[in-house]
Amino acid sequence: MFDSLSTKLTGVFSSLRSRGKINSSDIENTCADIRSALLESDVALSVVDSFIDLIREKALAALPNLQSGSNQAQAIFEIINVELIEILGGAARRIRFAKNPPTVIMLAGLQGAGKTTLAGKLAKFYLDQGDTPLLVASDLQRPNAVTQLQVVGESVGVPVFAPEPGNGVGDPVKVAEQALVFAKSKLYNMIIVDTAGRLGVDQELMQQAIDIRNAVKPDEILFVVDAMIGQDSVRTAQAFQEGVGFDGVVLTKLDGDARGGAALSIAKLTGLPIMFSSNGEKLTDFDIFYPERMASRILGMGDVATLAEQAKKALDTESSAKMEEKFARGDDFTLEDFLEQLEAMSKMGSMSKLLGMLPGAGAMKKQIENFDESEIVRTKSIVQSMTPLERQDPKVLNGSRRARIALGAGRKVQDVNSLVDKFSAAQKMMRQMRNSGGMPPAMAQSMGMPAGMGAGPISSRKSQAPAKKKSKSGNPAKRAAEERG
Ligand code: GDP
């Protein structure tokens, strides 16, 4: 969502870095460029102006103490980074859990903001952390909201308290009250109350939300807002703040291509933190909102921290340990391992979203958008069409085996050949890495690789490995060429 802002800001910084010595008029120009980039991205005017005044003041004050050259630009960049983190809410805040469970989380916001979807995402998030959430269907207004919550609950394995059919029937306040009693008696440690929204702010909507709030006294009221609706998101947030009051904001639809800057103003204008963000329709398209990571993304430095976290989550500890053992034994990286890695990659979610977190991603927008997500599925289907022996030892892949695999995967023989060639290159790289001592542990881990692959020199382990004969290519055409050679 913030690609174009990020691309513009990256341009501003690279022009600042290219200056030999920075003077006060360079700072003025930089401030003017940042101001217009933020305004074009729809960040609220008052937020932009106070931000620019602050960075101008701090940068001018710092200037006499800065050495010339790129350090000056870096120091100014750092001032901007710190202030941007502040605008986005400063340090991340987590949900406050009730001293006496259940913790009550109430979701409020306009219809279509994404509350019901978010209820499921939150329930899954806390379930995965070992909590025992109960979803509560207090949106009895929007057609099918109750059924939608039941479907969402079922797909994440969280029970739904839904005594009323909805579609205009039932009292949402009573449902919330009964849910609280039910949760206490059944020892759920958290309830997530989905409430009704209207298409615009109105008194009836506010009153219903206030009544639910008074009845269940939430530990957290989360205001859910669609980041695609521009300045309306700010106005709605302020109206809810005055009407119901809330404790934190959840931005949804950050995967959209609207300018999105308005939503970034909400934390500053309400003085309340953005706690979560939602960036897609799938239940896994959900993140804790870290202001510093978002600032990093906006300033074109990517979000490597989130990327590393997702990689770690995807490669479960059991398969990491297995890979590490294999590697330590000196065993080769096989197509079976490759398949496991591909599966882990699919678990990490959409590749274009992952690539979007890399530094400089804004500039590669087109290529990232054009990334063919189904390539991973196609590659997986080729490996899955191989027998265990073939996966273990691709050298046995003669012409007829390759033809059978291609047929099984619904691909061409050339696709099989190209995969085997790419795999052999990867295998060779793995061997070289092992022989030369591997990559640094932190880097390996951040790439989701098992610790052993990054751990220091493995020469002692290498000596345990049996000496390997010079391999012959399994690609018939290549093998013939090798033999001729
Ligand atoms: P509610 O009326 O507030 O309960 O909104 P819903 O949860 O029903 O969401 C409204 C629509 O937005 C649905 O079609 C959702 O699938 C979609 N939606 C929700 N969150 C996101 C998101 O983060 N990204 C995208 N692209 N769509 C979303």
Boltz pocket constraint, residues with backbone or C-beta under 6 A from the ligand:
constraints:
  - pocket:
      binder: B
      contacts: [[A, 109], [A, 110], [A, 111], [A, 112], [A, 113], [A, 114], [A, 115], [A, 116], [A, 117], [A, 118], [A, 142], [A, 195], [A, 197], [A, 251], [A, 252], [A, 253], [A, 254], [A, 255], [A, 256], [A, 278], [A, 279], [A, 280], [A, 281], [A, 285]]
      max_distance: 6.0
